[in-house]
């Protein structure tokens, strides 16, 4: 039960990264950013963060879950409507 809990909080824009997926939400009003990587000249950091960007409100929200997939980059993502979108 607690493992399936999903949290969400308003946050500043995500840190700089490359090779994440940026996917249009089926509603057409949000973008979903997942994963990516950042190289600081010495070390690669890989992310498993999921962000929602509201186009209308111009704000970012970090979505958290204990069931989040492991970090990844250079992947593909698709957002499909469920329950009518």
Residue frames as a rotation matrix with the C-alpha (Angstrom) as fourth column:
UNK 1
0.574 0.819 0.000 0.00
0.819 -0.574 0.000 0.00
0.000 0.000 -1.000 0.00
UNK 2
0.651 -0.387 -0.653 2.62
0.004 -0.858 0.513 2.57
-0.759 -0.336 -0.558 1.06
UNK 3
-0.380 -0.847 0.372 4.94
0.369 0.229 0.901 1.28
-0.848 0.479 0.226 -1.66
UNK 4
-0.232 0.386 0.893 2.39
0.972 0.052 0.230 2.26
0.043 0.921 -0.387 -4.33
UNK 5
0.532 0.464 -0.709 1.94
0.576 -0.812 -0.099 5.80
-0.621 -0.355 -0.698 -2.98
UNK 6
-0.053 -0.482 0.875 2.71
0.915 -0.374 -0.151 8.58
0.400 0.792 0.460 -5.47
UNK 7
0.189 0.037 -0.981 3.80
0.657 -0.747 0.098 12.01
-0.730 -0.663 -0.166 -4.29
UNK 8
0.149 -0.125 0.981 4.03
0.862 -0.470 -0.191 15.31
0.484 0.874 0.038 -6.11
UNK 9
0.324 -0.071 -0.943 5.54
0.664 -0.693 0.281 18.66
-0.674 -0.717 -0.178 -5.18
UNK 10
0.981 -0.018 0.191 6.18
0.116 -0.738 -0.664 22.01
0.153 0.674 -0.723 -6.85
UNK 11
0.319 -0.943 -0.093 9.89
0.646 0.145 0.750 22.44
-0.694 -0.299 0.655 -7.64
UNK 12
0.152 -0.377 -0.914 12.22
-0.581 -0.782 0.226 24.70
-0.800 0.496 -0.338 -9.64
UNK 13
0.705 0.070 -0.706 13.07
-0.683 0.336 -0.648 23.57
0.192 0.939 0.285 -13.19
UNK 14
0.926 -0.365 0.096 15.12
0.329 0.905 0.271 20.32
-0.185 -0.219 0.958 -13.41
UNK 15
0.213 -0.944 -0.254 18.89
-0.189 -0.295 0.937 20.44
-0.959 -0.151 -0.241 -13.36
UNK 16
0.172 -0.210 -0.962 20.67
-0.974 -0.180 -0.135 20.52
-0.145 0.961 -0.236 -16.75
UNK 17
-0.116 -0.179 0.977 20.68
-0.137 0.977 0.162 17.12
-0.984 -0.115 -0.137 -18.45
UNK 18
-0.414 -0.025 -0.910 20.84
-0.910 -0.008 0.414 15.38
-0.018 1.000 -0.020 -21.82
UNK 19
-0.736 0.016 -0.677 19.17
-0.325 0.869 0.374 12.30
0.594 0.495 -0.634 -23.26
UNK 20
-0.737 0.639 0.220 16.05
-0.062 0.260 -0.964 12.32
-0.673 -0.724 -0.152 -21.07
UNK 21
-0.606 0.626 0.491 12.62
0.754 0.253 0.607 11.74
0.255 0.738 -0.625 -22.59
UNK 22
-0.801 0.448 -0.397 10.28
-0.228 -0.842 -0.490 14.72
-0.554 -0.301 0.776 -22.99
UNK 23
-0.805 0.560 0.193 6.80
0.566 0.630 0.532 13.48
0.176 0.538 -0.824 -23.81
UNK 24
-0.670 0.671 0.318 3.54
-0.580 -0.740 0.341 15.34
0.464 0.044 0.885 -24.40
UNK 25
-0.794 0.497 0.351 0.89
-0.078 0.490 -0.868 14.25
-0.603 -0.716 -0.350 -21.89
UNK 26
-0.656 0.576 0.487 -2.26
0.753 0.461 0.470 12.86
0.046 0.675 -0.736 -23.62
UNK 27
0.287 0.785 -0.548 -4.22
0.761 -0.535 -0.367 15.89
-0.581 -0.312 -0.751 -22.31
UNK 28
0.252 -0.290 0.923 -1.98
0.814 -0.453 -0.364 18.14
0.524 0.843 0.122 -24.40
UNK 29
0.839 0.165 0.518 -1.51
-0.072 -0.911 0.407 20.53
0.539 -0.379 -0.752 -21.46
UNK 30
0.696 -0.611 0.378 1.62
-0.496 -0.028 0.868 19.05
-0.520 -0.791 -0.322 -19.88
UNK 31
0.346 -0.696 -0.628 5.04
-0.558 0.386 -0.735 17.70
0.754 0.605 -0.255 -20.76
UNK 32
0.970 -0.087 0.227 6.57
-0.126 0.619 0.775 14.73
-0.207 -0.780 0.590 -18.94
UNK 33
0.289 -0.943 -0.163 10.35
-0.745 -0.114 -0.657 14.65
0.601 0.311 -0.736 -18.46
UNK 34
0.964 -0.011 0.264 11.94
-0.168 0.745 0.645 11.40
-0.204 -0.667 0.717 -17.33
UNK 35
0.618 -0.759 0.205 15.55
0.675 0.646 0.357 10.47
-0.403 -0.082 0.911 -16.68
UNK 36
0.869 -0.436 0.236 18.54
-0.118 -0.645 -0.755 11.77
0.481 0.628 -0.612 -18.54
UNK 37
0.449 -0.810 -0.378 22.17
0.893 0.386 0.233 12.26
-0.042 -0.442 0.896 -17.68
UNK 38
0.957 -0.273 0.100 24.66
-0.267 -0.961 -0.074 15.01
0.116 0.044 -0.992 -16.90
UNK 39
0.433 -0.895 -0.110 28.42
0.855 0.447 -0.263 14.91
0.284 0.020 0.959 -17.48
UNK 40
0.959 -0.052 -0.280 30.40
0.098 -0.863 0.495 17.42
-0.267 -0.502 -0.823 -15.41
UNK 41
0.539 -0.811 -0.227 33.70
-0.738 -0.326 -0.591 16.78
0.405 0.486 -0.774 -17.18
UNK 42
-0.594 -0.753 0.283 34.70
-0.793 0.490 -0.363 13.99
0.135 -0.440 -0.888 -14.81
UNK 43
-0.895 0.323 0.309 31.63
0.107 0.826 -0.554 11.97
-0.434 -0.462 -0.773 -13.95
UNK 44
-0.624 0.778 -0.073 28.30
-0.177 -0.049 0.983 11.00
0.762 0.626 0.168 -15.52
UNK 45
-0.824 0.508 0.250 25.21
-0.231 0.102 -0.968 11.26
-0.517 -0.855 0.033 -13.31
UNK 46
-0.779 0.613 -0.133 22.10
0.132 0.368 0.920 9.35
0.613 0.699 -0.368 -14.43
UNK 47
-0.768 0.554 0.321 18.60
-0.621 -0.520 -0.587 10.30
-0.159 -0.650 0.743 -13.28
UNK 48
-0.757 0.646 -0.095 15.33
0.575 0.729 0.371 8.50
0.309 0.226 -0.924 -12.64
UNK 49
-0.707 0.488 -0.513 13.33
0.098 -0.650 -0.753 11.61
-0.701 -0.583 0.412 -11.81
UNK 50
-0.354 0.698 0.622 9.89
0.907 0.094 0.411 12.22
0.229 0.710 -0.666 -13.30
UNK 51
-0.795 0.097 -0.599 8.80
0.129 -0.937 -0.324 15.84
-0.592 -0.335 0.733 -13.77
UNK 52
0.090 0.842 0.532 5.50
0.989 -0.014 -0.145 17.28
-0.114 0.540 -0.834 -14.98
UNK 53
-0.896 -0.339 -0.287 5.63
0.292 -0.936 0.196 20.67
-0.335 0.091 0.938 -16.69
UNK 54
0.169 0.985 -0.015 2.35
0.753 -0.139 -0.643 22.59
-0.636 0.097 -0.765 -16.94
UNK 55
-0.520 -0.327 0.789 2.35
0.820 -0.450 0.354 24.59
0.240 0.831 0.502 -20.15
UNK 56
0.333 0.771 0.543 -0.54
0.508 -0.632 0.586 26.81
0.794 0.081 -0.602 -18.99
UNK 57
0.977 0.098 -0.187 0.86
0.211 -0.399 0.892 27.54
0.013 -0.911 -0.411 -15.50
UNK 58
0.428 -0.897 0.109 4.56
-0.273 -0.243 -0.931 27.50
0.861 0.369 -0.350 -16.49
UNK 59
0.236 -0.366 0.900 5.47
-0.968 -0.014 0.249 25.38
-0.079 -0.931 -0.357 -13.46
UNK 60
-0.296 -0.481 -0.825 7.34
-0.448 0.833 -0.324 22.17
0.843 0.274 -0.462 -12.73
UNK 61
0.533 0.418 0.736 6.25
-0.845 0.314 0.434 19.38
-0.049 -0.853 0.520 -10.37
UNK 62
-0.617 -0.746 -0.251 8.40
-0.712 0.665 -0.225 16.45
0.335 0.040 -0.941 -9.23
UNK 63
0.591 0.797 -0.125 6.51
-0.709 0.587 0.391 13.14
0.385 -0.142 0.912 -9.11
UNK 64
-0.523 -0.816 0.247 7.89
-0.826 0.414 -0.383 10.56
0.210 -0.404 -0.890 -6.67
UNK 65
0.734 0.676 -0.066 7.19
-0.638 0.720 0.273 6.88
0.232 -0.158 0.960 -6.07
UNK 66
0.083 -0.685 0.724 9.03
-0.664 0.504 0.552 4.01
-0.743 -0.527 -0.413 -4.42
UNK 67
0.390 0.148 0.909 8.22
0.400 0.862 -0.311 2.04
-0.830 0.485 0.277 -7.59
UNK 68
0.669 -0.198 -0.717 10.11
-0.615 -0.689 -0.383 4.41
-0.418 0.697 -0.582 -9.89
UNK 69
0.919 -0.392 0.040 12.24
0.339 0.735 -0.586 2.65
0.201 0.552 0.809 -12.51
UNK 70
0.256 -0.905 -0.339 16.02
0.738 -0.043 0.674 2.81
-0.625 -0.423 0.657 -12.22
UNK 71
0.147 -0.279 -0.949 17.97
-0.337 -0.916 0.218 5.72
-0.930 0.288 -0.228 -13.76
UNK 72
0.096 -0.133 0.986 18.15
0.826 0.564 -0.004 5.75
-0.556 0.815 0.164 -17.54
UNK 73
0.015 -0.087 -0.996 19.05
-0.412 -0.908 0.073 7.92
-0.911 0.409 -0.049 -20.51
UNK 74
-0.699 -0.223 -0.679 18.81
-0.705 0.058 0.707 7.69
-0.118 0.973 -0.198 -24.29
UNK 75
-0.759 0.535 0.370 15.53
0.410 0.835 -0.367 5.80
-0.506 -0.127 -0.853 -23.85
UNK 76
-0.758 0.619 0.205 12.09
-0.057 -0.375 0.925 6.19
0.649 0.690 0.320 -25.42
UNK 77
-0.804 0.574 -0.158 8.78
0.257 0.096 -0.962 6.97
-0.537 -0.814 -0.224 -23.74
UNK 78
-0.663 0.709 0.239 5.13
0.104 -0.229 0.968 7.22
0.741 0.667 0.078 -24.76
UNK 79
-0.874 0.478 0.085 2.20
-0.215 -0.224 -0.951 8.57
-0.435 -0.849 0.299 -22.76
UNK 80
-0.743 0.659 -0.117 -1.13
0.216 0.401 0.890 6.87
0.634 0.636 -0.440 -23.37
UNK 81
-0.375 0.672 0.639 -4.53
-0.831 -0.549 0.090 7.94
0.411 -0.497 0.764 -22.04
UNK 82
-0.842 0.228 -0.489 -6.24
0.366 0.908 -0.206 5.69
0.397 -0.353 -0.847 -19.50
UNK 83
-0.364 0.777 -0.514 -9.78
0.830 0.020 -0.558 5.91
-0.423 -0.630 -0.652 -18.23
UNK 84
0.648 0.676 0.352 -10.68
0.760 -0.541 -0.359 8.48
-0.052 0.500 -0.864 -20.88
UNK 85
0.034 -0.723 0.690 -7.45
0.533 -0.571 -0.625 10.45
0.845 0.389 0.366 -20.59
